[in-house]
């Protein structure tokens, strides 16, 4: 089955985001009502284009609220679309663009229980996949048996359990997750610049886990706004071409960007493009240091 493009709501649920040009995309009106309307517009365009997977998180501002309202108002029944969300970070920006910090991480059993109740209140029976947000080895989450048992309990109720990963040590978290009977899906950063998790993701896919790719455009660096020489459709095509990829997230904040992202499905990734992309690869430490220094806009 060929990989599909899903719509992630990280850039739609809050006024600030770590993406090149995000502030220009949103314009001057970043009120709750304006972002709700923008979210509905992009969600409508995605649905019309055949997108049937939508991804949010507790820390994406009001993303779950907007998505849940859209699903209800458009009459999308549970099962008509796949909905995934994430827990582990709390949104702390207070609707400010450059709040410091914009979100706070806590991977505890208490946080899981609290945020699951919040996600379920907003998304109801639509949640198909619930993921630990940025699981890492040093967080201790893989050794927290009470938490893992609670995740198993949710799985037994019919909700799939996954994790997302970030940082230079993504591979270690991916490989560790394969050893635990809880996780059936992993969402990781992989793009033409940051490829360090590729072999671990290939192993995860071979073991039967679903592989979802986030930040496929390197937070906007792999678009016309960046300096790589690649546009978004071509860069996304390079991700879609990996045989171990199942789902690639578009983080579009406008309908125009969404449509441009979806053109990746029509781009043939060739050996020549692979050759052109090879010099873009960065050391993962340098990549994540650069990302950490980017401003929220």
C-alpha positions as MATLAB code, in Angstrom:
seq = 'XXXXXXXXXXXXXXXXXXXXXXXXXXXXXXXXXXXXXXXXXXXXXXXXXXXXXXXXXXXXXXXXXXXXXXXXXXXXXXXXXXXXXXXXXXXXXXXXXXXXXXXXXXXXXXXXXXXXXXXXXXXXXXXXXXXXXXXXXXXXXXXXXXXXXXXXXXXXXXXXXXXXXXXXXXXXXXXXXXXXXXXXXXXXXXXXXXXXXXXXXXXXXXXXXXXXXXXXXXXXXXXXXXXXXXXXXXXXXXXXXXXXXXXXXXXXXXXXXXXXXXXXXXXXXXXXXXXXXXXXXXXXXXXXXXXXXXXXX';
ca = [
       0.000    0.000    0.000;
       1.513    3.373   -0.984;
       2.148    5.913    1.760;
      -0.450    8.571    2.407;
      -0.267   12.236    3.329;
      -2.002   13.239    6.543;
      -2.729   16.708    7.886;
      -1.035   17.681   11.124;
      -2.507   20.589   13.059;
       0.608   21.846   14.841;
       0.621   25.062   12.781;
      -3.140   25.619   12.953;
      -4.059   25.227   16.605;
      -1.995   28.059   18.080;
      -0.660   31.460   16.941;
       3.018   30.589   17.371;
       4.925   27.734   15.783;
       8.496   26.736   15.004;
       8.279   27.054   11.239;
       9.926   29.392    8.760;
       7.386   32.047    7.746;
       4.587   30.819   10.009;
       3.775   34.347   11.161;
       3.482   35.525    7.566;
       1.096   32.665    6.846;
      -1.259   33.625    9.662;
      -1.181   37.381    9.127;
      -2.121   39.932   11.749;
      -5.330   38.353   13.044;
      -4.352   35.420   15.219;
      -7.425   35.444   17.414;
      -9.032   32.181   18.455;
     -11.916   32.792   16.049;
      -9.531   33.505   13.164;
      -7.488   30.362   13.724;
     -10.621   28.289   14.142;
     -11.889   29.548   10.780;
      -8.486   28.930    9.175;
      -8.386   25.400   10.589;
     -11.825   24.652    9.166;
     -10.770   26.040    5.779;
      -7.649   23.864    5.613;
      -9.485   20.811    6.959;
     -12.216   21.275    4.341;
      -9.612   21.513    1.580;
      -7.824   18.442    2.874;
     -11.035   16.427    2.993;
     -11.981   17.530   -0.529;
      -8.549   16.402   -1.731;
      -8.999   12.960   -0.213;
      -6.978   13.338    2.994;
      -8.448   11.050    5.639;
      -5.877   11.212    8.451;
      -5.663   14.088   10.914;
      -3.066   14.455   13.677;
      -3.122   16.717   16.731;
      -1.697   16.911   20.261;
      -2.589   18.306   23.658;
       0.188   20.878   23.259;
      -0.995   22.195   19.894;
      -3.025   24.957   21.517;
      -6.652   24.449   20.504;
      -5.942   21.940   17.734;
      -7.978   19.138   19.312;
     -10.814   21.554   20.018;
     -10.842   22.815   16.420;
     -10.573   19.313   14.956;
     -13.315   17.934   17.185;
     -15.650   20.798   16.296;
     -14.928   20.335   12.580;
     -15.598   16.602   12.734;
     -18.948   17.212   14.437;
     -20.045   20.099   12.227;
     -19.132   18.267    9.028;
     -20.849   15.100   10.196;
     -17.723   12.937    9.987;
     -18.522    9.761   11.893;
     -15.925    7.818   13.897;
     -14.183    5.521   11.453;
     -14.731    7.761    8.430;
     -11.320    9.309    9.094;
      -8.304    8.310   11.147;
      -7.585   10.652   14.038;
      -4.383   10.563   16.061;
      -3.315   12.742   18.933;
      -0.512   12.937   21.463;
      -0.103   13.462   25.185;
       2.872   14.461   27.312;
       3.245   18.187   26.693;
       0.975   20.871   28.127;
       0.403   24.069   26.154;
       1.640   26.979   28.270;
       1.892   29.870   25.797;
      -1.420   31.481   26.754;
      -2.099   32.261   23.085;
       1.100   34.313   22.824;
       3.353   33.848   19.802;
       6.741   33.926   21.509;
       5.980   32.701   25.024;
       8.868   31.029   26.804;
       8.283   28.156   27.193;
       5.374   27.528   24.810;
       4.886   24.006   26.165;
       6.047   21.917   29.114;
       6.820   18.196   28.968;
       5.710   15.690   31.602;
       5.624   11.995   30.753;
       3.960   10.653   33.878;
       1.003    8.417   34.606;
      -0.866   11.367   36.133;
      -0.280   13.449   33.007;
      -1.447   10.619   30.775;
      -4.667   10.162   32.715;
      -5.364   13.888   32.841;
      -4.626   14.508   29.181;
      -6.466   11.427   27.957;
      -9.598   12.752   29.657;
      -9.022   16.129   27.984;
      -8.429   14.631   24.545;
     -11.448   12.347   24.832;
     -13.663   15.273   25.885;
     -12.693   17.168   22.722;
     -12.432   14.355   20.171;
     -14.864   11.799   21.581;
     -14.909    8.414   19.897;
     -12.839    9.669   16.960;
      -9.437    8.947   18.526;
      -7.875    5.956   16.791;
      -4.261    6.415   17.881;
      -2.928    8.022   21.071;
       0.814    8.678   21.176;
       3.420    9.563   23.773;
       4.725   12.950   22.673;
       8.497   12.906   22.130;
       9.344    9.761   24.044;
      13.048    9.513   24.881;
      15.202    6.958   26.640;
      16.234    9.381   29.373;
      12.622   10.311   30.179;
      12.186    6.897   31.832;
       8.872    6.374   30.077;
       9.884    2.982   28.674;
      10.560    1.662   32.177;
       7.470    3.079   33.896;
       5.461   -0.124   34.302;
       2.349    1.513   35.865;
       2.206    3.881   32.892;
       2.785    1.089   30.377;
       0.016   -0.925   32.016;
      -2.335    2.054   31.724;
      -1.467    2.322   28.032;
      -2.178   -1.388   27.628;
      -5.554   -0.802   29.246;
      -6.375    1.913   26.726;
      -5.221   -0.369   23.919;
      -7.544   -3.077   25.190;
     -10.400   -0.572   24.900;
      -9.670   -0.290   21.175;
      -7.346    2.725   20.964;
      -4.022    2.087   19.272;
      -0.923    3.207   21.208;
       2.069    4.906   19.613;
       4.876    7.315   20.294;
       6.567   10.231   18.641;
      10.300   10.898   18.783;
      12.543   13.946   18.496;
      16.191   14.795   18.888;
      19.509   13.322   17.865;
      18.838   10.049   19.707;
      15.554    9.155   18.018;
      16.898    5.784   16.890;
      17.389    4.581   20.462;
      13.790    5.391   21.384;
      12.449    3.733   18.236;
      14.411    0.546   18.862;
      13.392    0.467   22.521;
       9.719    0.851   21.605;
       9.948   -2.212   19.357;
      10.829   -4.301   22.403;
       7.648   -3.377   24.285;
       4.283   -4.967   23.543;
       2.444   -1.627   23.781;
       3.428    0.300   20.671;
       2.216   -0.330   17.143;
       3.000    3.074   15.599;
       5.902    5.523   15.662;
       5.954    9.147   14.471;
       9.468   10.492   13.924;
      11.366   13.304   12.268;
      12.969   12.283    8.982;
      13.715   14.537    6.060;
      16.348   15.107    3.392;
      18.505   16.968    5.919;
      17.999   14.851    9.061;
      18.156   11.153    8.151;
      19.673    9.632   11.278;
      16.550    7.714   12.329;
      16.146    6.030    8.959;
      17.603    2.619    9.775;
      15.683    2.402   13.058;
      12.480    3.351   11.258;
      13.169    0.701    8.646;
      13.530   -1.853   11.459;
      10.290   -0.638   13.032;
       8.449   -0.995    9.737;
       9.877   -4.486    9.198;
       8.627   -5.502   12.651;
       5.074   -4.472   11.754;
       4.954   -1.000   13.284;
       3.405    1.852   11.330;
       5.948    4.544   10.451;
       4.697    8.131   10.404;
       6.989   10.982    9.399;
       6.755   14.477   10.874;
       8.776   17.586   10.052;
       9.359   16.231    6.554;
      10.078   19.794    5.422;
      12.542   20.506    8.253;
      10.349   23.237    9.759;
      10.214   25.072    6.446;
      13.871   24.780    5.497;
      12.945   22.413    2.651;
      10.557   24.837    0.977;
      10.977   27.805   -1.325;
      11.538   29.869    1.835;
      14.659   27.896    2.636;
      18.040   27.843    0.926;
      18.285   24.182   -0.078;
      17.108   24.493   -3.670;
      14.213   22.098   -3.008;
      10.542   22.985   -2.963;
       8.037   21.370   -0.635;
       6.471   18.981   -3.142;
       9.831   17.584   -4.208;
      11.138   17.335   -0.647;
       7.994   15.503    0.446;
       8.296   13.188   -2.559;
      11.747   12.255   -1.277;
      10.176   11.102    1.986;
       7.267    9.316    0.334;
       9.785    7.359   -1.770;
      11.201    5.520    1.266;
       9.752    1.987    1.248;
       9.413    1.954    5.034;
       7.206    5.056    5.247;
       3.448    4.651    5.761;
       2.206    8.173    6.564;
       3.761   11.594    5.969;
       2.385   14.598    7.805;
       1.740   17.900    6.072;
       1.988   20.799    8.494;
       0.290   23.240    6.139;
      -1.130   26.421    7.659;
      -2.826   27.583    4.444;
      -4.864   25.951    1.716;
      -2.254   26.960   -0.859;
       0.501   25.236    1.087;
      -1.633   22.140    1.565;
      -2.287   21.878   -2.161;
       1.410   22.364   -2.864;
       2.263   19.629   -0.357;
      -0.220   17.244   -1.954;
       1.476   17.679   -5.323;
       4.223   15.506   -3.867;
       2.025   12.523   -4.692;
       2.555   13.322   -8.377;
       6.336   13.838   -8.237;
       8.543   10.972   -9.380;
      11.542   10.664   -7.072;
      14.479    9.770   -9.289;
      18.072    8.758   -8.817;
      19.114   12.202  -10.009;
      17.013   13.873   -7.295;
      18.514   11.523   -4.712;
      21.961   12.579   -5.899;
      21.038   16.269   -5.678;
      19.710   15.813   -2.144;
      22.736   13.949   -0.795;
      24.778   17.100    0.077;
      21.924   18.395    2.245;
      22.474   15.800    4.970;
      23.606   17.271    8.291;
      25.041   15.737   11.417;
      22.022   15.095   13.682;
      23.545   17.039   16.565;
      24.022   20.075   14.362;
      20.556   19.716   12.892;
      18.811   19.623   16.262;
      20.944   22.461   17.598;
      19.868   24.566   14.621;
      16.258   23.612   15.138;
      16.470   24.485   18.830;
      17.693   27.948   17.920;
      14.816   28.726   15.573;
      12.334   31.370   16.710;
       8.630   30.717   17.171;
       6.686   33.020   14.852;
];
